[in-house]
């Protein structure tokens, strides 16, 4: 028997006083209709969705919906719980049926009970009715699980009535019902709830990985294929979600909800509470044998105070230079926490470390240390940090596929860099076949080591201009981009056309170079991979960009450091003493004055002539040496090959770059123009 539990429901939880029929209308306009337009639709409902409908927190919204549904129950017992709703359905059948049958709030509650299950646990159907009864109890109503069980005899008919109406309506596509064997009463409700709250949060990272534009959604088949590729790595998705994703019913069960979430994505990568997600990444300085945690910067989070119950509070702020946040206090010791999950949470963000058995690190020129990345990048040098238990498996891959020259870093027994882990240095993978062969059949190790790229075909590397016009990317002639054909669990042979000429290619973890001899012609080029169209433009030379350009022009400048140039060997050389000022410019566009050393006293004492040249002191990130007298640039020489990056610059640096940009050296040196173009989009110190 259903009864009201007077006093058990707080008034604040019942502030959304919508009637049952008002909820029906809100669910139609807020959940079903955004999915319409010929697409399949679903009735996916969780606390976040209800909070969005009510513009409130999830818990009060849940209680409001459950209260409205409970108001329609029959209290007479005898398995007649849903009789009043059935009577409304009977009246609806004799009307014009322009609106859906009045069962949406009830069905929404049955889905809500399913989404409340712990996604990390194997689903037990016997626990469903107690979970549903608990929803009513929290809203202030008591109902027995037995009475719910009896009333659910007609639940599948309500679902079928809704699906039939959607199929017949010209406003919608279809409402597919996928039965679950032995779960006739609750099966349809469960199929609407395959996306849990944690899955919903993880999917924001997927949308970010494919650079999703909610206003221009890809086709359902393309989105599903990309999601399957993306999910070949460990992403924290629930077991049930992965079972459905990999099964034959993935399209009808997942795509309506996935397309609906994609259409409403706000561009943020979040965790289950809705806070922005910041990764806590491993960083190593092998010269000083030091390991530490760092927090890479993420767009939209400038500064925040974060706290952890065990480790206290930290404050993060956007750095003036570099790719990781400045942190006011030390993060926990790496060796003590590397095998456990921990997080620092604030009002709008959460910095999270998820433990791994294998960490892949690449060198960060700005930080001057090795920082964790997601998977290897072909042809680049890596440091791989491996838990002792996985050491033998990773060692086999490295021995089989890595280029010669790798080694195991020596760690002090008393003070190891990372306790319980083996550190491999100078690991480079440049042979695609050896790499694929080494990873074959290695399961989780394969997923960790493989490159973690966008799961849709895209362009990468090349001599790319920092300006994007429309949908076209611009590259210098001779510096054409690479084509990435993402691989899922196994390579797939697909048709790819370049400017109308088709060729069958294998999907791979390694890029397909588009550079050719002779280079591609000047102008627009089009690549088609299935339904995906990629456009890029080839230019013969870079346009000149002024360092005094407007803010609007500078806002269009994008980072383009990938593949700017091959590493260059620079021999020791000297500079003339003379009267000129000598400056060195690093990869960030920062200029510093080179101080000429004094002539050694012994040379003067011996009566020898003063040396006419000297050897300047250079650092790893130094790229150009500039000789100037006043505003006249005498010479510019390249002394390094670090890719250009943007950051704040002081007035002397800005002055030197302006003079170099206006000189004949920039006019006749295309590599120098490349660097100046990137630096033109940077910010200047006031």
Secondary structure per residue as TSV (DSSP state, phi and psi in degrees):
chain	resnum	aa	ss	phi	psi
A	1	X	-	360.0	131.1
A	2	X	-	-80.3	137.2
A	3	X	E	-146.4	153.4
A	4	X	E	-82.7	133.0
A	5	X	-	-95.1	83.8
A	6	X	T	-58.9	132.9
A	7	X	T	88.5	-16.1
A	8	X	S	-82.7	-17.3
A	9	X	S	-104.4	117.5
A	10	X	-	-66.7	144.7
A	11	X	G	-60.5	-33.3
A	12	X	G	-64.2	-31.9
A	13	X	G	-74.2	-14.3
A	14	X	G	-113.0	23.5
A	15	X	-	-69.7	-25.0
A	16	X	-	-87.8	90.8
A	17	X	-	-93.2	53.3
A	18	X	-	-81.1	140.8
A	19	X	-	-75.1	172.2
A	20	X	H	-58.9	-46.0
A	21	X	H	-70.8	-29.1
A	22	X	H	-67.2	-40.8
A	23	X	H	-61.6	-39.9
A	24	X	H	-56.2	-47.2
A	25	X	H	-66.1	-41.9
A	26	X	H	-65.6	-38.7
A	27	X	H	-67.3	-38.6
A	28	X	I	-61.1	-51.1
A	29	X	I	-77.9	-28.3
A	30	X	I	-97.4	-21.5
A	31	X	I	-120.6	-49.7
A	32	X	I	-75.8	-48.5
A	33	X	G	-65.0	-35.6
A	34	X	G	-61.4	-16.1
A	35	X	G	-97.8	0.7
A	36	X	-	-78.0	-166.5
A	37	X	S	89.7	37.1
A	38	X	S	90.9	-6.3
A	39	X	S	-89.1	157.0
A	40	X	B	-67.1	148.2
A	41	X	-	-124.8	163.7
A	42	X	-	-139.7	170.1
A	43	X	-	-114.7	57.5
A	44	X	-	-75.9	122.4
A	45	X	-	-136.5	126.8
A	46	X	-	-140.0	-176.3
A	47	X	H	-60.7	-38.3
A	48	X	H	-64.1	-42.6
A	49	X	H	-62.9	-43.3
A	50	X	H	-66.4	-39.6
A	51	X	H	-61.2	-37.2
A	52	X	H	-64.4	-42.2
A	53	X	H	-63.2	-40.7
A	54	X	H	-91.1	-10.3
A	55	X	T	55.5	49.6
A	56	X	S	-144.7	-178.8
A	57	X	-	-70.6	156.7
A	58	X	H	-60.2	-44.2
A	59	X	H	-63.5	-47.7
A	60	X	H	-61.1	-35.2
A	61	X	H	-65.7	-42.4
A	62	X	H	-59.1	-48.2
A	63	X	H	-62.4	-36.3
A	64	X	H	-65.5	-43.5
A	65	X	H	-64.5	-47.1
A	66	X	H	-62.3	-38.8
A	67	X	H	-61.9	-44.2
A	68	X	H	-63.2	-38.8
A	69	X	H	-69.5	-43.7
A	70	X	H	-62.1	-27.5
A	71	X	T	-66.1	-16.4
A	72	X	T	-99.2	1.1
A	73	X	-	-76.6	151.7
A	74	X	-	-91.9	132.1
A	75	X	-	-96.9	15.2
A	76	X	S	-84.4	-11.3
A	77	X	-	77.5	-167.7
A	78	X	T	72.6	27.2
A	79	X	T	71.6	18.9
A	80	X	-	-107.1	34.0
A	81	X	T	-58.4	-40.3
A	82	X	T	-98.9	16.3
A	83	X	H	-55.8	-45.4
A	84	X	H	-61.8	-36.0
A	85	X	H	-69.6	-38.2
A	86	X	H	-63.6	-35.9
A	87	X	H	-65.8	-38.9
A	88	X	H	-64.9	-36.3
A	89	X	H	-64.4	-40.1
A	90	X	H	-62.7	-42.6
A	91	X	H	-63.5	-40.5
A	92	X	H	-61.1	-37.8
A	93	X	H	-62.4	-28.3
A	94	X	T	-93.3	4.0
A	95	X	S	-96.5	-159.3
A	96	X	-	-84.6	-11.3
A	97	X	-	58.3	29.2
A	98	X	-	-72.7	-23.3
A	99	X	S	-110.3	160.1
A	100	X	-	-60.9	159.8
A	101	X	-	-60.8	146.6
A	102	X	T	-75.8	57.8
A	103	X	T	-122.3	-1.6
A	104	X	H	-61.9	-44.1
A	105	X	H	-61.9	-40.9
A	106	X	H	-63.8	-46.8
A	107	X	H	-63.2	-36.1
A	108	X	H	-62.6	-38.8
A	109	X	H	-65.8	-38.2
A	110	X	H	-66.8	-32.4
A	111	X	H	-73.3	-39.7
A	112	X	H	-57.5	-40.6
A	113	X	H	-62.2	-35.0
A	114	X	H	-72.8	-37.9
A	115	X	H	-73.0	-15.0
A	116	X	T	-79.0	-8.0
A	117	X	S	-70.0	150.3
A	118	X	-	-67.9	115.9
A	119	X	T	-68.2	-15.4
A	120	X	T	-83.8	-9.5
A	121	X	S	-104.2	150.6
A	122	X	-	-68.5	134.0
A	123	X	-	-68.9	132.6
A	124	X	-	-116.4	111.6
A	125	X	G	-60.6	-26.3
A	126	X	G	-68.0	-17.1
A	127	X	G	-89.8	-4.8
A	128	X	H	-67.1	-50.0
A	129	X	H	-65.8	-40.8
A	130	X	H	-59.1	-36.7
A	131	X	H	-66.7	-39.9
A	132	X	H	-65.5	-43.8
A	133	X	H	-61.2	-34.8
A	134	X	H	-64.8	-34.8
A	135	X	H	-58.7	-43.9
A	136	X	H	-68.9	-36.4
A	137	X	H	-63.1	-43.3
A	138	X	H	-65.0	-26.0
A	139	X	T	-88.8	-2.4
A	140	X	T	102.5	16.7
A	141	X	E	-127.2	141.4
A	142	X	E	-106.8	128.2
A	143	X	-	-145.0	137.1
A	144	X	-	-80.9	151.6
A	145	X	H	-65.7	-32.2
A	146	X	H	-64.5	-41.3
A	147	X	H	-69.3	-35.5
A	148	X	H	-63.2	-42.1
A	149	X	H	-60.2	-43.7
A	150	X	H	-64.9	-41.7
A	151	X	H	-68.9	-26.0
A	152	X	G	-73.0	0.8
A	153	X	G	-58.5	-30.9
A	154	X	G	-99.9	3.6
A	155	X	H	-64.4	-40.2
A	156	X	H	-63.3	-30.1
A	157	X	H	-68.0	-36.8
A	158	X	H	-61.7	-44.6
A	159	X	H	-61.7	-44.4
A	160	X	H	-66.0	-34.2
A	161	X	H	-64.3	-42.7
A	162	X	H	-64.8	-45.8
A	163	X	H	-61.6	-39.8
A	164	X	H	-64.7	-41.0
A	165	X	H	-63.9	-44.8
A	166	X	H	-60.8	-44.2
A	167	X	H	-60.9	-33.4
A	168	X	H	-86.5	-16.5
A	169	X	-	-79.9	132.1
A	170	X	T	-70.7	-11.9
A	171	X	T	-80.1	-18.4
A	172	X	-	-125.4	172.0
A	173	X	-	-90.6	-81.8
A	174	X	B	-153.2	159.7
A	175	X	-	-124.6	85.3
A	176	X	-	-70.1	134.3
A	177	X	-	-109.4	120.8
A	178	X	-	-110.9	110.6
A	179	X	-	-70.9	150.9
A	180	X	-	-112.9	122.3
A	181	X	T	-58.3	140.0
A	182	X	T	68.4	6.5
A	183	X	-	-129.6	58.7
A	184	X	T	-65.1	-42.1
A	185	X	T	-69.3	-43.3
A	186	X	T	-112.7	-0.5
A	187	X	H	-59.1	-45.5
A	188	X	H	-64.9	-36.0
A	189	X	H	-64.9	-39.9
A	190	X	H	-67.0	-35.1
A	191	X	H	-68.5	-20.4
A	192	X	T	-83.4	-7.2
A	193	X	T	-118.3	29.1
A	194	X	-	-73.4	-16.8
A	195	X	S	-98.1	107.7
A	196	X	-	-86.1	173.5
A	197	X	H	-59.9	-39.7
A	198	X	H	-67.0	-38.7
A	199	X	H	-63.0	-42.3
A	200	X	H	-57.5	-42.3
A	201	X	H	-67.7	-42.8
A	202	X	H	-62.7	-32.8
A	203	X	H	-65.9	-23.0
A	204	X	H	-65.4	-32.7
A	205	X	H	-69.1	-34.8
A	206	X	H	-65.5	-45.2
A	207	X	H	-59.7	-39.1
A	208	X	H	-67.0	-37.9
A	209	X	H	-65.0	-32.2
A	210	X	T	-97.0	7.8
A	211	X	T	53.9	51.7
A	212	X	-	-65.1	135.1
A	213	X	-	-109.0	104.8
A	214	X	T	-57.7	-24.1
A	215	X	T	-83.4	-7.6
A	216	X	S	-142.8	70.1
A	217	X	-	-70.5	143.8
A	218	X	-	-70.9	168.7
A	219	X	-	-66.2	155.3
A	220	X	H	-59.0	-43.2
A	221	X	H	-62.9	-39.9
A	222	X	H	-67.0	-40.8
A	223	X	H	-66.3	-41.3
A	224	X	H	-65.1	-42.7
A	225	X	H	-61.9	-43.9
A	226	X	H	-63.1	-40.0
A	227	X	H	-65.0	-39.4
A	228	X	H	-64.6	-39.0
A	229	X	H	-66.2	-46.0
A	230	X	H	-60.6	-36.4
A	231	X	T	-82.5	3.4
A	232	X	T	-70.0	-19.8
A	233	X	S	-94.2	162.3
A	234	X	-	-70.4	116.4
A	235	X	-	-119.9	1.1
A	236	X	-	81.1	13.3
A	237	X	-	-72.9	149.7
A	238	X	-	-68.9	156.5
A	239	X	H	-59.8	-43.8
A	240	X	H	-63.6	-41.3
A	241	X	H	-60.9	-45.1
A	242	X	H	-66.5	-36.8
A	243	X	H	-61.0	-44.6
A	244	X	H	-68.1	-43.1
A	245	X	H	-58.7	-38.3
A	246	X	H	-89.8	-3.6
A	247	X	S	-94.2	177.2
A	248	X	T	-73.5	-17.8
A	249	X	T	-100.4	19.0
A	250	X	H	-59.6	-41.4
A	251	X	H	-64.4	-53.7
A	252	X	H	-69.4	-30.2
A	253	X	H	-83.2	-34.4
A	254	X	H	-102.2	-40.0
A	255	X	H	-63.8	-39.2
A	256	X	H	-56.9	-46.4
A	257	X	H	-68.0	-42.8
A	258	X	H	-62.2	-43.8
A	259	X	H	-66.1	-36.8
A	260	X	H	-65.3	-44.4
A	261	X	H	-65.7	-38.2
A	262	X	H	-63.9	-41.0
A	263	X	H	-65.6	-23.8
A	264	X	T	-108.3	8.7
A	265	X	-	-65.7	135.2
A	266	X	-	-98.3	9.7
A	267	X	S	88.9	-0.8
A	268	X	-	-98.0	142.9
A	269	X	-	-97.0	120.5
A	270	X	B	-129.2	168.7
A	271	X	-	-107.1	-176.2
A	272	X	T	-58.8	-28.6
A	273	X	T	-80.5	-5.8
A	274	X	S	95.4	-4.1
A	275	X	-	-75.2	151.7
A	276	X	E	-63.4	141.0
A	277	X	E	-100.4	124.7
A	278	X	E	-115.6	127.6
A	279	X	E	-78.2	141.9
A	280	X	E	-97.8	116.6
A	281	X	E	-113.3	153.0
A	282	X	E	-80.1	138.7
A	283	X	E	-134.3	140.7
A	284	X	E	-128.4	139.0
A	285	X	E	-114.7	98.6
A	286	X	T	-73.7	-24.5
A	287	X	T	-65.3	-40.6
A	288	X	T	-98.2	1.8
A	289	X	T	55.5	52.0
A	290	X	E	-126.8	135.2
A	291	X	E	-116.6	144.4
A	292	X	E	-153.2	163.2
A	293	X	E	-94.1	141.2
A	294	X	E	-132.2	161.5
A	295	X	E	-120.5	104.7
A	296	X	B	-62.8	145.9
A	297	X	-	-69.3	148.5
A	298	X	-	-135.3	135.7
A	299	X	T	-56.6	136.8
A	300	X	T	97.3	-11.2
A	301	X	-	-120.4	100.9
A	302	X	-	-86.5	-45.4
A	303	X	E	-161.2	149.8
A	304	X	E	-168.3	155.1
A	305	X	E	-96.9	127.6
A	306	X	E	-122.5	151.1
A	307	X	E	-139.3	151.3
A	308	X	E	-135.8	134.6
A	309	X	T	-58.6	-35.9
A	310	X	T	-87.5	-31.2
A	311	X	T	-110.6	-1.1
A	312	X	E	86.9	-157.9
A	313	X	E	-110.0	150.8
A	314	X	E	-135.6	159.2
A	315	X	E	-122.9	129.9
A	316	X	E	-108.1	148.8
A	317	X	E	-147.7	152.5
A	318	X	-	-65.2	130.6
A	319	X	-	-78.0	149.4
A	320	X	S	-69.0	-19.2
A	321	X	S	-156.1	128.9
A	322	X	S	116.3	-178.4
A	323	X	S	-117.9	6.6
A	324	X	B	-125.3	149.5
A	325	X	-	-65.0	147.9
A	326	X	E	-76.8	135.0
A	327	X	E	-122.1	133.6
A	328	X	S	-77.1	-23.9
A	329	X	S	-132.6	159.8
A	330	X	-	-69.7	139.3
A	331	X	-	-77.8	165.7
A	332	X	-	-57.4	160.0
A	333	X	-	-62.3	133.9
A	334	X	H	-63.4	-51.1
A	335	X	H	-61.1	-29.0
A	336	X	H	-81.2	-18.1
A	337	X	H	-127.0	-1.1
A	338	X	T	-65.7	-24.0
A	339	X	T	-100.6	18.2
A	340	X	S	-138.6	155.4
A	341	X	-	-88.9	136.0
A	342	X	E	-149.3	159.8
A	343	X	E	-147.0	151.2
A	344	X	E	-115.5	122.7
A	345	X	E	-117.4	145.0
A	346	X	-	-128.7	-165.0
A	347	X	S	-67.0	-37.5
A	348	X	S	-124.1	-6.3
A	349	X	E	-138.1	156.0
A	350	X	E	-133.0	124.3
A	351	X	E	-95.3	123.0
A	352	X	E	-128.9	136.2
A	353	X	E	-111.5	124.6
A	354	X	-	-106.6	124.4
A	355	X	-	-65.4	146.9
A	356	X	-	-134.6	155.3
A	357	X	S	-84.8	-24.4
A	358	X	E	-135.2	128.1
A	359	X	E	-115.6	130.1
A	360	X	E	-107.6	127.2
A	361	X	E	-122.3	144.3
A	362	X	E	-120.1	158.8
A	363	X	E	-81.0	131.3
A	364	X	E	-102.4	111.3
A	365	X	T	-61.3	-36.6
A	366	X	T	-71.1	-39.5
A	367	X	T	-82.5	-23.3
A	368	X	T	71.1	28.4
A	369	X	E	-151.2	170.1
A	370	X	E	-86.7	128.5
A	371	X	E	-126.8	140.8
A	372	X	E	-56.3	139.5
A	373	X	E	-135.9	170.7
A	374	X	S	-93.2	92.2
A	375	X	S	85.9	164.8
A	376	X	-	-76.2	160.1
A	377	X	-	-119.0	118.7
A	378	X	T	-51.5	140.6
A	379	X	T	77.2	-7.5
A	380	X	S	-99.1	156.4
A	381	X	E	-82.6	140.5
A	382	X	E	-133.2	159.6
A	383	X	E	-113.3	131.3
A	384	X	E	-119.1	123.2
A	385	X	E	-108.3	119.1
A	386	X	E	-124.2	131.0
A	387	X	E	-61.5	144.6
A	388	X	G	-54.9	-35.9
A	389	X	G	-67.6	-21.7
A	390	X	G	-105.7	4.2
A	391	X	H	-58.6	-45.3
A	392	X	H	-64.4	-37.9
A	393	X	H	-67.5	-45.5
A	394	X	H	-68.0	-36.7
A	395	X	H	-60.2	-38.3
A	396	X	H	-63.2	-42.2
A	397	X	H	-63.9	-45.0
A	398	X	H	-65.3	-44.7
A	399	X	H	-63.4	-35.6
A	400	X	H	-80.3	-35.7
A	401	X	H	-121.2	-19.1
A	402	X	S	-78.6	151.6
A	403	X	-	-65.1	154.0
A	404	X	T	-59.8	151.3
A	405	X	T	115.8	-11.7
A	406	X	-	-71.8	160.0
A	407	X	E	-156.2	163.4
A	408	X	E	-94.1	125.1
A	409	X	-	-68.8	140.0
A	410	X	-	-81.8	132.9
A	411	X	-	-121.3	139.8
A	412	X	-	-67.7	134.9
A	413	X	S	-64.5	-34.7
A	414	X	S	-75.2	-40.2
A	415	X	S	-135.4	76.0
A	416	X	-	-67.2	152.2
A	417	X	S	-63.2	-49.8
A	418	X	S	-134.2	108.5
A	419	X	T	-65.9	131.7
A	420	X	T	84.4	6.6
A	421	X	E	-127.7	148.9
A	422	X	E	-101.2	137.5
A	423	X	E	-113.8	120.3
A	424	X	E	-100.3	131.4
A	425	X	E	-107.4	158.7
A	426	X	E	54.3	45.7
A	427	X	E	-95.0	119.7
A	428	X	E	-129.0	132.9
A	429	X	-	-114.4	114.9
A	430	X	-	-127.1	3.2
A	431	X	-	-114.4	108.7
A	432	X	H	-62.3	-42.6
A	433	X	H	-66.7	-43.3
A	434	X	H	-64.4	-39.6
A	435	X	H	-64.3	-47.5
A	436	X	H	-62.5	-40.8
A	437	X	H	-65.6	-40.7
A	438	X	H	-66.4	-31.6
A	439	X	H	-88.4	-12.1
A	440	X	T	-60.8	126.5
A	441	X	T	75.2	13.7
A	442	X	-	-100.7	8.8
A	443	X	T	55.7	-119.8
A	444	X	H	-61.7	-35.8
A	445	X	H	-62.3	-40.8
A	446	X	H	-59.0	-44.9
A	447	X	H	-65.0	-33.6
A	448	X	H	-74.7	-40.6
A	449	X	H	-81.2	-29.2
A	450	X	S	-63.0	150.7
A	451	X	-	-57.5	140.1
A	452	X	-	-105.6	84.8
A	453	X	-	-106.2	174.6
A	454	X	-	-57.0	135.1
A	455	X	S	-81.1	15.4
A	456	X	S	-119.7	150.7
A	457	X	-	-54.9	134.4
A	458	X	E	-156.8	167.3
A	459	X	E	-93.7	146.8
A	460	X	E	-148.8	162.6
A	461	X	-	60.2	-157.1
A	462	X	S	81.6	169.2
A	463	X	S	-87.9	81.5
A	464	X	B	-90.6	135.9
A	465	X	-	-72.9	149.9
A	466	X	S	-77.8	-0.8
A	467	X	B	-105.8	129.1
A	468	X	-	-109.5	122.3
A	469	X	B	-114.3	117.6
A	470	X	T	62.1	-134.6
A	471	X	T	-99.1	7.1
A	472	X	B	-96.8	139.8
A	473	X	E	-102.7	141.3
A	474	X	E	-109.2	133.0
A	475	X	E	-131.5	153.7
A	476	X	E	-77.7	144.3
A	477	X	T	-61.6	131.5
A	478	X	T	92.1	-11.9
A	479	X	-	-119.9	42.4
A	480	X	-	-60.5	155.0
A	481	X	-	-77.6	173.7
A	482	X	E	-97.2	153.7
A	483	X	E	-105.2	126.3
A	484	X	E	-99.4	120.3
A	485	X	-	-111.4	93.7
A	486	X	-	-62.0	140.2
A	487	X	-	-105.7	137.3
A	488	X	-	-84.4	-136.1
A	489	X	S	-66.1	-28.2
A	490	X	S	-143.4	152.4
A	491	X	-	-64.6	149.8
A	492	X	-	-133.3	139.2
A	493	X	E	-90.5	121.9
A	494	X	E	-133.0	158.9
A	495	X	E	-90.2	129.7
A	496	X	E	-128.5	132.4
A	497	X	E	-118.9	137.4
A	498	X	E	-117.9	113.9
A	499	X	T	53.5	41.3
A	500	X	T	87.9	-7.5
A	501	X	E	-97.9	116.6
A	502	X	E	-93.2	152.0
A	503	X	E	-153.6	144.8
A	504	X	E	-88.3	125.6
A	505	X	E	-128.2	155.2
A	506	X	E	-91.7	138.2
A	507	X	-	-65.8	146.7
A	508	X	-	-157.6	159.9
A	509	X	S	-77.0	-14.0
A	510	X	S	-100.7	147.1
A	511	X	-	-73.0	155.2
A	512	X	E	-99.5	112.4
A	513	X	E	-72.3	137.1
A	514	X	-	-99.3	-1.4
A	515	X	-	-69.5	138.3
A	516	X	-	-140.9	167.0
A	517	X	S	-123.9	109.5
A	518	X	S	-73.9	162.6
A	519	X	-	-61.7	164.1
A	520	X	-	-60.4	149.8
A	521	X	-	-66.6	155.0
A	522	X	S	-59.0	137.4
A	523	X	E	121.8	-166.2
A	524	X	E	-84.0	143.2
A	525	X	E	-133.9	147.5
A	526	X	E	-129.0	129.2
A	527	X	E	-111.9	135.3
A	528	X	E	-121.6	124.7
A	529	X	E	-125.3	101.2
A	530	X	T	62.3	-124.3
A	531	X	T	-90.1	-2.3
A	532	X	E	-92.2	134.7
A	533	X	E	-118.5	125.9
A	534	X	E	-118.3	127.5
A	535	X	E	-115.7	141.0
A	536	X	E	-148.2	159.3
A	537	X	E	-118.8	135.6
A	538	X	E	-104.4	128.3
A	539	X	E	-116.5	149.8
A	540	X	S	-77.9	-27.4
A	541	X	S	-155.1	162.0
A	542	X	-	-76.2	142.0
A	543	X	-	-72.0	150.7
A	544	X	-	-78.5	131.7
A	545	X	-	-117.0	128.2
A	546	X	-	-80.3	142.0
A	547	X	T	-73.1	-9.2
A	548	X	T	-105.4	23.0
A	549	X	-	-65.4	162.5
A	550	X	-	-70.4	164.2
A	551	X	H	-62.2	-33.8
A	552	X	H	-64.0	-41.7
A	553	X	H	-67.0	-43.0
A	554	X	H	-64.5	-32.7
A	555	X	H	-65.3	-21.6
A	556	X	T	-81.7	-12.1
A	557	X	B	-73.3	130.5
A	558	X	-	-117.4	155.9
A	559	X	-	-67.7	139.4
A	560	X	-	-147.6	46.9
A	561	X	-	-78.6	-17.0
A	562	X	T	-62.8	127.7
A	563	X	T	62.4	30.9
A	564	X	-	-65.1	-43.2
A	565	X	S	-157.2	158.5
A	566	X	-	-74.2	149.4
A	567	X	-	-57.8	138.8
A	568	X	-	-113.9	139.4
A	569	X	-	-87.0	125.0
A	570	X	-	-113.8	119.2
A	571	X	-	-76.9	160.2
A	572	X	-	-64.1	138.9
A	573	X	-	-149.3	172.9
A	574	X	-	-128.9	165.6
A	575	X	E	-119.5	147.4
A	576	X	E	-70.3	143.5
A	577	X	-	-65.7	-65.2
A	578	X	S	46.4	-165.4
A	579	X	S	-103.8	-3.3
A	580	X	-	-72.9	154.5
A	581	X	E	-88.6	135.1
A	582	X	E	-110.0	130.9
A	583	X	E	-126.4	149.2
A	584	X	E	-118.9	137.9
A	585	X	E	-116.8	126.4
A	586	X	E	-89.4	-177.2
A	587	X	T	-66.6	-17.6
A	588	X	T	-90.8	4.6
A	589	X	S	80.2	18.7
A	590	X	-	-93.5	126.2
A	591	X	E	-102.9	139.0
A	592	X	E	-134.6	144.1
A	593	X	E	-73.3	131.9
A	594	X	-	-88.6	120.6
A	595	X	-	-84.3	124.8
A	596	X	-	-76.0	130.1
A	597	X	-	-68.8	150.6
A	598	X	-	-66.5	152.5
A	599	X	-	-71.3	128.2
A	600	X	-	-55.3	140.1
A	601	X	H	-61.9	-34.3
A	602	X	H	-65.3	-28.5
A	603	X	H	-67.7	-44.7
A	604	X	H	-64.5	-42.5
A	605	X	H	-62.2	-36.9
A	606	X	T	-79.2	-4.3
A	607	X	T	75.6	18.0
A	608	X	-	-82.1	153.2
A	609	X	-	-69.0	149.1
A	610	X	-	-64.1	138.7
A	611	X	-	-63.1	139.9
A	612	X	S	-85.4	-10.5
A	613	X	E	-134.5	163.2
A	614	X	E	-143.5	161.5
A	615	X	-	-100.7	117.1
A	616	X	-	-75.0	157.1
A	617	X	-	-90.3	120.9
A	618	X	-	-120.2	155.8
A	619	X	-	-119.1	164.4
A	620	X	T	-55.5	-33.0
A	621	X	T	-90.9	0.4
A	622	X	E	-70.8	138.5
A	623	X	E	-123.2	-41.5
A	624	X	E	-129.1	142.8
A	625	X	E	-112.4	128.4
A	626	X	E	-117.6	129.0
A	627	X	E	-108.9	128.1
A	628	X	E	-142.8	151.0
A	629	X	E	-124.3	110.5
A	630	X	T	62.4	-125.6
A	631	X	T	-95.2	2.3
A	632	X	E	-90.8	126.7
A	633	X	E	-92.5	115.0
A	634	X	E	-82.8	-40.8
A	635	X	E	-159.4	148.3
A	636	X	E	-134.1	122.7
A	637	X	E	-123.3	139.2
A	638	X	E	-84.8	129.1
A	639	X	-	-123.5	1.9
A	640	X	-	-157.7	176.2
A	641	X	-	-134.5	20.6
A	642	X	-	-66.0	137.4
A	643	X	-	-64.6	145.4
A	644	X	-	-71.7	143.4
A	645	X	-	-135.8	163.3
A	646	X	-	-103.6	150.2
A	647	X	-	-171.1	179.2
A	648	X	-	-70.2	144.9
A	649	X	B	-130.5	148.2
A	650	X	-	-87.1	176.6
A	651	X	H	-62.0	-44.9
A	652	X	H	-59.2	-40.3
A	653	X	H	-64.4	-42.4
A	654	X	H	-63.5	-40.6
A	655	X	H	-64.0	-47.5
A	656	X	H	-60.4	-45.2
A	657	X	H	-65.0	-38.3
A	658	X	H	-61.6	-42.4
A	659	X	H	-68.5	-40.2
A	660	X	H	-65.1	-41.6
A	661	X	H	-63.2	-29.5
A	662	X	T	-90.4	-2.0
A	663	X	S	-89.7	168.1
A	664	X	H	-67.2	-22.3
A	665	X	H	-65.0	-40.7
A	666	X	H	-67.6	-31.0
A	667	X	H	-68.1	-35.4
A	668	X	H	-106.0	-1.9
A	669	X	-	-118.2	99.9
A	670	X	H	-63.7	-33.4
A	671	X	H	-67.4	-42.3
A	672	X	H	-61.3	-39.9
A	673	X	H	-61.5	-37.0
A	674	X	H	-58.7	-48.5
A	675	X	H	-63.1	-44.7
A	676	X	H	-63.5	-34.2
A	677	X	H	-65.2	-42.6
A	678	X	H	-64.9	-47.0
A	679	X	H	-65.8	-23.0
A	680	X	T	-64.6	-21.3
A	681	X	T	-92.0	4.6
A	682	X	S	-83.8	172.6
A	683	X	-	-95.0	152.9
A	684	X	B	-115.1	143.4
A	685	X	-	-68.4	142.8
A	686	X	-	-81.3	360.0
